């Protein structure tokens, strides 16, 4: 593979330096997050402790989803042989490389949620399977072959372990390509990506069923997995967009132009619409069928403490991107894209909040130092790990076979 020596304007050995305010912010955010979680867990109040665990699950799942979306993005670019993204692929690679840490954190949170403080009490509670117990639940007994602690934790470990292995190998092959050139690493990446996408596609809905849907084990929706996948994908695209814009504003990645931003904007716009389609289909079918055991899920979310957030989630995650990003020019402006990406990340936090809280803390939900602190802590951890990873390699895969095409990308 020849080097692209005719592009004198670009420094293909450019590296991001993770220091100064960005590093300081991420460390302070992590410290504040740890403090907020400690305050919650050591409060001695049963409801507060439960709220803290619920927030840890929410953010642990969100963090893992975003890193998994990075791995999915990288694999998708290989399999579709997309050229436009070659110049910015280092960013989702850094997110993918962080997946093992995020996955480990989530497994620990889920494990603690099962053992010390029972987040999954709807199916893992006292006497649910005992015919002589007043808590006996025939529906849970019917699901017990699938919803039992050993099998549940095994699935978490296997799914997240497999995702992490593929994510790390794909990132390493790209770095190897920088050193060796040629097409060997690219061809390997193509094959591995195809395998990964099949595994990921079939297991992501199951992972969402386990981690989030089983918080309310009586209820079931076959659309829940795709609804979660859409949220994960939009959030991942938002993170990539934010990092691209922030790096460009800091003077890096001058080979990424408004055309690349436009493509990210189209993905953000299109999949926000897809997220809404799945959200509406799930809501509409349950409301229309009016089967009591199905409607119970939405009935809880129409209680006074959740209803305003329920509708606000739709406004942020659907109406905002629809109205702002429908315009071609808006998708090409850094500040507009940065604003929408941050707004959507906050919106999907709210979306996960509405998924997690009614099944765990129910009417005892609160909003304060625990929610803000936990979110801030995980945000700091994400920034610290992803940007540290990003600073370890050159910002452009200089021997990528489609790099030349990416540099001349125009739409």
C-alpha positions as CSV (number, residue, x, y, z in Angstrom):
1,X,0.0,0.0,0.0
2,X,1.6,3.3,-1.0
3,X,1.6,6.3,1.3
4,X,-0.5,9.3,0.4
5,X,2.5,11.5,0.0
6,X,0.7,13.9,-2.4
7,X,-1.4,15.2,0.5
8,X,1.2,17.8,1.8
9,X,-1.5,19.6,3.8
10,X,-2.1,16.7,6.2
11,X,0.1,15.5,9.0
12,X,-0.6,11.7,9.1
13,X,1.5,11.3,12.2
14,X,-0.6,13.8,14.2
15,X,-1.4,12.7,17.7
16,X,-4.0,14.0,20.1
17,X,-2.5,15.2,23.4
18,X,-4.8,14.4,26.3
19,X,-3.9,16.9,28.9
20,X,-4.9,20.2,30.5
21,X,-8.6,21.1,31.0
22,X,-10.0,18.0,29.4
23,X,-8.0,15.6,31.5
24,X,-8.6,17.7,34.7
25,X,-12.4,17.7,34.0
26,X,-12.6,14.0,33.5
27,X,-10.7,13.3,36.8
28,X,-12.8,15.7,38.8
29,X,-16.0,14.2,37.3
30,X,-14.9,10.7,38.3
31,X,-14.1,11.9,41.8
32,X,-17.5,13.6,42.1
33,X,-19.2,10.5,40.8
34,X,-17.5,8.2,43.3
35,X,-18.5,10.6,46.1
36,X,-22.1,10.7,45.0
37,X,-22.3,6.9,44.8
38,X,-20.6,6.6,48.2
39,X,-23.1,9.1,49.7
40,X,-26.0,7.0,48.3
41,X,-24.7,3.6,49.4
42,X,-23.6,4.8,52.9
43,X,-26.8,6.7,53.6
44,X,-28.3,3.9,55.6
45,X,-31.6,4.6,54.0
46,X,-33.0,1.5,52.1
47,X,-34.7,3.7,49.4
48,X,-31.6,5.8,48.8
49,X,-29.4,2.7,48.5
50,X,-31.9,1.2,46.0
51,X,-31.9,4.4,44.0
52,X,-28.0,4.4,43.9
53,X,-27.9,0.9,42.6
54,X,-30.5,1.7,40.0
55,X,-28.5,4.7,38.8
56,X,-25.3,2.6,38.7
57,X,-27.1,0.1,36.5
58,X,-28.5,2.8,34.3
59,X,-25.1,4.4,33.7
60,X,-23.1,1.2,33.6
61,X,-25.5,-0.1,30.8
62,X,-25.4,3.3,29.0
63,X,-21.6,3.4,29.1
64,X,-21.3,-0.2,27.8
65,X,-23.9,0.5,25.1
66,X,-21.9,3.5,23.8
67,X,-18.6,1.6,23.7
68,X,-20.4,-1.4,22.0
69,X,-21.8,1.1,19.4
70,X,-18.2,2.1,18.7
71,X,-17.3,-1.5,17.9
72,X,-20.4,-1.9,15.8
73,X,-19.5,1.3,13.9
74,X,-16.0,0.0,13.1
75,X,-17.3,-3.4,12.0
76,X,-20.0,-1.9,9.9
77,X,-17.5,0.3,8.0
78,X,-15.4,-2.7,7.1
79,X,-18.3,-4.9,6.0
80,X,-19.9,-2.2,3.9
81,X,-16.4,-1.1,2.6
82,X,-17.3,2.5,3.4
83,X,-14.6,5.0,2.4
84,X,-16.0,8.2,3.9
85,X,-15.3,7.2,7.5
86,X,-11.7,6.1,7.1
87,X,-10.4,9.5,8.3
88,X,-12.3,9.4,11.6
89,X,-12.4,5.7,12.4
90,X,-9.8,6.1,15.2
91,X,-12.5,7.6,17.4
92,X,-15.0,4.7,17.3
93,X,-11.9,2.4,17.6
94,X,-10.9,4.2,20.9
95,X,-14.5,3.7,22.1
96,X,-14.4,0.0,21.1
97,X,-11.0,-0.4,23.0
98,X,-12.7,0.9,26.1
99,X,-15.5,-1.8,25.9
100,X,-13.7,-4.4,28.1
101,X,-13.5,-2.0,31.1
102,X,-17.2,-0.9,30.6
103,X,-18.3,-4.5,30.3
104,X,-16.4,-5.5,33.5
105,X,-18.0,-2.6,35.3
106,X,-21.5,-3.6,34.1
107,X,-21.0,-7.3,35.1
108,X,-19.9,-6.1,38.6
109,X,-22.9,-3.8,39.0
110,X,-25.4,-6.5,37.8
111,X,-23.7,-9.0,40.1
112,X,-24.0,-6.7,43.1
113,X,-27.6,-5.8,42.0
114,X,-28.4,-9.5,42.2
115,X,-26.6,-10.4,45.5
116,X,-26.4,-7.5,48.0
117,X,-29.3,-5.3,46.9
118,X,-31.9,-6.9,44.8
119,X,-32.5,-4.9,41.7
120,X,-34.0,-7.9,39.9
121,X,-36.4,-8.7,42.7
122,X,-39.2,-9.3,40.2
123,X,-37.7,-12.7,39.3
124,X,-34.9,-13.2,41.9
125,X,-36.9,-12.8,45.2
126,X,-37.7,-14.8,48.3
127,X,-40.2,-17.6,47.7
128,X,-41.1,-16.8,44.1
129,X,-40.6,-20.4,43.0
130,X,-41.9,-22.0,46.3
131,X,-45.4,-23.4,45.9
132,X,-46.0,-23.0,49.7
133,X,-44.8,-19.4,49.9
134,X,-47.2,-16.5,49.9
135,X,-44.8,-14.9,47.3
136,X,-45.2,-17.8,44.9
137,X,-45.4,-16.6,41.3
138,X,-46.5,-19.1,38.6
139,X,-45.4,-16.7,35.8
140,X,-41.9,-16.4,37.2
141,X,-41.7,-20.2,37.7
142,X,-42.6,-20.5,34.0
143,X,-39.6,-18.3,33.1
144,X,-37.2,-19.8,35.7
145,X,-35.4,-22.0,33.2
146,X,-34.2,-18.8,31.5
147,X,-34.3,-16.3,34.4
148,X,-32.0,-17.8,37.0
149,X,-28.9,-16.3,38.5
150,X,-26.2,-18.7,37.1
151,X,-27.6,-18.7,33.5
152,X,-28.3,-14.9,33.7
153,X,-24.8,-14.0,34.8
154,X,-23.3,-16.5,32.3
155,X,-25.1,-14.8,29.4
156,X,-23.8,-11.4,30.6
157,X,-20.2,-12.6,30.8
158,X,-20.3,-14.5,27.5
159,X,-22.0,-11.7,25.4
160,X,-19.9,-8.9,26.8
161,X,-16.7,-11.0,26.7
162,X,-17.2,-11.9,23.0
163,X,-18.1,-8.2,22.1
164,X,-14.9,-7.1,24.0
165,X,-12.6,-9.6,22.3
166,X,-13.8,-8.6,18.8
167,X,-13.6,-4.9,19.6
168,X,-10.0,-5.1,20.9
169,X,-8.9,-7.3,18.0
170,X,-10.4,-4.9,15.3
171,X,-8.7,-1.9,16.9
172,X,-5.3,-3.8,17.1
173,X,-5.5,-4.9,13.5
174,X,-6.0,-1.3,12.4
175,X,-2.9,-0.2,14.4
176,X,-0.9,-3.1,12.9
177,X,-2.0,-1.8,9.4
178,X,-0.3,1.5,10.2
179,X,3.0,-0.3,10.9
180,X,3.0,-2.9,8.2
181,X,0.9,-1.5,5.3
182,X,-0.5,-3.9,2.8
183,X,-4.0,-5.4,2.8
184,X,-3.5,-8.4,5.2
185,X,-4.8,-6.6,8.2
186,X,-7.7,-5.1,6.3
187,X,-8.8,-8.4,4.9
188,X,-8.7,-10.0,8.4
189,X,-10.7,-7.1,9.8
190,X,-13.3,-7.6,7.0
191,X,-13.8,-11.2,7.9
192,X,-13.8,-10.7,11.7
193,X,-16.3,-7.8,11.3
194,X,-18.7,-9.9,9.3
195,X,-18.6,-12.6,12.1
196,X,-18.9,-9.9,14.8
197,X,-22.0,-8.3,13.2
198,X,-23.8,-11.6,13.0
199,X,-23.1,-12.4,16.6
200,X,-23.9,-8.8,17.7
201,X,-27.1,-8.7,15.8
202,X,-28.5,-11.9,17.2
203,X,-27.3,-11.3,20.8
204,X,-27.9,-7.6,21.5
205,X,-31.7,-8.0,21.8
206,X,-31.1,-10.8,24.3
207,X,-28.6,-8.7,26.3
208,X,-31.2,-5.9,26.4
209,X,-33.9,-8.3,27.5
210,X,-31.7,-9.6,30.3
211,X,-30.1,-6.4,31.6
212,X,-33.1,-4.0,31.4
213,X,-36.4,-5.8,30.4
214,X,-36.0,-8.4,33.2
215,X,-36.2,-5.6,35.8
216,X,-40.0,-6.1,35.1
217,X,-40.0,-9.8,34.5
218,X,-43.8,-10.2,34.1
219,X,-43.8,-8.0,31.0
220,X,-42.4,-8.9,27.6
221,X,-42.0,-7.1,24.3
222,X,-40.3,-8.6,21.2
223,X,-39.5,-5.0,20.1
224,X,-37.6,-4.1,23.2
225,X,-34.2,-5.4,21.9
226,X,-34.4,-3.3,18.7
227,X,-35.6,-0.3,20.7
228,X,-32.5,-0.6,22.8
229,X,-30.3,-1.2,19.8
230,X,-31.6,2.0,18.2
231,X,-30.9,4.0,21.4
232,X,-27.4,2.5,21.6
233,X,-26.6,3.3,18.0
234,X,-27.9,6.9,18.1
235,X,-25.9,7.5,21.4
236,X,-22.7,6.0,19.8
237,X,-23.0,8.3,16.7
238,X,-23.5,11.3,19.0
239,X,-20.3,10.5,21.0
240,X,-18.3,10.1,17.7
241,X,-19.7,13.5,16.5
242,X,-18.9,15.3,19.8
243,X,-15.3,14.0,19.8
244,X,-14.9,14.9,16.1
245,X,-16.1,18.5,16.6
246,X,-14.2,19.0,19.9
247,X,-10.9,17.8,18.2
248,X,-11.5,19.9,15.1
249,X,-12.1,23.0,17.3
250,X,-8.8,22.2,19.1
251,X,-7.0,22.2,15.8
252,X,-6.8,18.5,15.1
253,X,-8.1,16.3,12.2
254,X,-8.1,19.0,9.5
255,X,-8.7,16.2,7.0
256,X,-12.3,15.8,8.4
257,X,-14.5,18.3,6.7
258,X,-18.2,19.3,6.6
259,X,-19.0,16.4,4.3
260,X,-18.0,13.9,7.0
261,X,-20.0,15.8,9.5
262,X,-23.0,15.7,7.1
263,X,-22.8,11.9,7.0
264,X,-22.7,11.7,10.8
265,X,-25.7,14.1,10.8
266,X,-27.6,11.9,8.4
267,X,-27.0,8.8,10.6
268,X,-28.0,10.8,13.7
269,X,-31.2,12.0,12.0
270,X,-32.2,8.8,10.4
271,X,-31.7,6.6,13.4
272,X,-33.5,9.0,15.7
273,X,-36.5,8.5,13.4
274,X,-35.9,4.7,13.5
275,X,-35.7,4.9,17.4
276,X,-39.1,6.7,17.4
277,X,-40.6,4.2,14.9
278,X,-39.7,1.3,17.2
279,X,-40.8,3.3,20.3
280,X,-44.1,4.2,18.8
281,X,-44.7,0.7,17.4
282,X,-44.2,-0.8,20.9
283,X,-46.4,1.8,22.5
284,X,-49.1,1.8,19.9
285,X,-49.5,-2.0,19.7
286,X,-49.7,-2.4,23.5
287,X,-52.2,0.5,23.8
288,X,-54.3,-0.7,20.9
289,X,-54.5,-4.3,22.0
290,X,-55.5,-3.3,25.5
291,X,-54.3,-6.5,27.1
292,X,-53.9,-5.7,30.9
293,X,-50.7,-7.7,31.4
294,X,-49.1,-5.8,28.4
295,X,-50.4,-2.3,29.3
296,X,-49.0,-2.5,32.9
297,X,-45.6,-1.4,31.6
298,X,-46.9,1.9,30.2
299,X,-49.4,2.3,33.0
300,X,-46.5,2.6,35.5
301,X,-44.9,5.2,33.2
302,X,-48.1,7.2,33.2
303,X,-48.1,7.7,36.9
304,X,-47.6,11.4,37.9
305,X,-43.9,10.9,38.8
306,X,-43.0,9.6,35.4
307,X,-45.5,11.0,32.9
308,X,-43.8,14.4,32.2
309,X,-40.4,12.6,31.6
310,X,-42.1,10.0,29.4
311,X,-43.2,12.8,27.0
312,X,-40.1,14.9,27.4
313,X,-38.1,11.9,26.2
314,X,-40.0,11.9,22.9
315,X,-39.7,15.6,22.4
316,X,-35.9,15.5,22.9
317,X,-35.1,12.3,21.1
318,X,-37.5,12.7,18.1
319,X,-38.9,16.2,17.7
320,X,-35.5,18.0,18.3
321,X,-33.4,16.1,15.7
322,X,-36.3,16.0,13.3
323,X,-36.7,19.8,13.3
324,X,-33.1,20.8,13.6
325,X,-31.3,18.2,11.4
326,X,-33.9,18.0,8.6
327,X,-32.0,21.0,7.0
328,X,-29.0,20.1,4.9
329,X,-26.9,23.1,6.1
330,X,-27.6,22.3,9.8
331,X,-25.8,18.9,9.4
332,X,-22.7,20.7,8.0
333,X,-22.3,23.2,10.9
334,X,-20.0,22.1,13.8
335,X,-21.9,24.1,16.5
336,X,-25.3,22.8,15.5
337,X,-24.1,19.2,15.3
338,X,-22.4,19.5,18.7
339,X,-25.6,20.9,20.3
340,X,-27.8,18.2,18.9
341,X,-25.4,15.4,19.8
342,X,-25.2,16.6,23.5
343,X,-29.0,17.1,23.6
344,X,-29.6,13.6,22.3
345,X,-27.1,12.0,24.8
346,X,-29.1,13.7,27.6
347,X,-32.3,12.6,25.9
348,X,-31.2,9.0,25.8
349,X,-30.1,9.1,29.4
350,X,-33.7,10.1,30.1
351,X,-34.9,7.3,27.9
352,X,-32.8,4.7,29.9
353,X,-34.0,6.4,33.2
354,X,-37.6,5.7,32.2
355,X,-36.7,2.1,31.3
356,X,-34.9,1.4,34.6
357,X,-36.5,3.4,37.4
358,X,-40.2,2.2,37.4
359,X,-39.1,-1.4,37.7
360,X,-36.5,-0.8,40.4
361,X,-37.4,2.2,42.7
362,X,-41.0,2.6,41.5
363,X,-42.7,5.6,43.2
364,X,-39.5,6.3,45.3
365,X,-37.7,7.9,42.4
366,X,-35.9,11.0,43.1
367,X,-33.7,13.4,41.2
368,X,-30.7,15.0,42.8
369,X,-27.1,14.5,43.8
370,X,-27.2,10.7,43.2
371,X,-28.5,10.9,39.6
372,X,-26.4,13.9,38.6
373,X,-23.3,12.6,40.4
374,X,-23.5,9.1,39.0
375,X,-24.0,10.4,35.4
376,X,-21.1,12.8,35.8
377,X,-18.8,10.1,37.2
378,X,-19.4,7.8,34.2
379,X,-19.1,10.7,31.8
380,X,-15.7,11.5,33.3
381,X,-14.7,7.9,33.1
382,X,-15.7,7.7,29.5
383,X,-13.8,10.8,28.6
384,X,-10.7,9.7,30.5
385,X,-10.6,6.2,29.0
386,X,-11.5,7.0,25.4
387,X,-9.4,10.1,25.1
388,X,-6.4,8.3,26.7
389,X,-6.8,5.5,24.2
390,X,-7.1,8.0,21.4
391,X,-3.9,9.8,22.4
392,X,-1.9,6.5,22.1
393,X,-2.0,6.3,18.3
394,X,-1.9,8.6,15.3
395,X,-5.3,10.2,14.6
396,X,-5.5,8.8,11.1
397,X,-5.0,5.2,9.9
398,X,-2.4,6.2,7.3
399,X,-2.3,2.8,5.5
400,X,-6.1,2.4,5.3
401,X,-6.9,1.3,1.7
402,X,-9.8,3.9,1.5
403,X,-8.1,6.8,3.1
404,X,-7.5,8.6,-0.1
405,X,-11.2,8.4,-0.9
406,X,-12.1,9.7,2.6
407,X,-9.8,12.7,2.2
408,X,-11.7,13.7,-1.0
409,X,-15.1,12.9,0.4
410,X,-17.8,15.2,-1.0
411,X,-21.6,15.0,-0.8
